[in-house]
Amino acid sequence: MPAPSDYKVVQAGYPLMIFARDKEANRTRIAVLEMDKGQLRLRSVGEAGFTPEMTGRIQKFLDASLPEFGKIAQ
């Protein structure tokens, strides 16, 4: 999961990749935090996708980060 200030990497113009190993499933979970058409988003590109619980946590992160992202960008 992204940390509260990880949006700053995207704001600087870089995508942020987060790697995590799912030991139970023996797969790698990769998430990319990036801007897409003016929206901050986190997408899965690894072997293991997001669980419903993760999706809820991700949405909370995005909801909290986007207003902060806009403050600094202006």
Helices and strands as residue ranges (DSSP letters): H 7-11, E 16-22, E 27-36, E 39-44, H 52-73
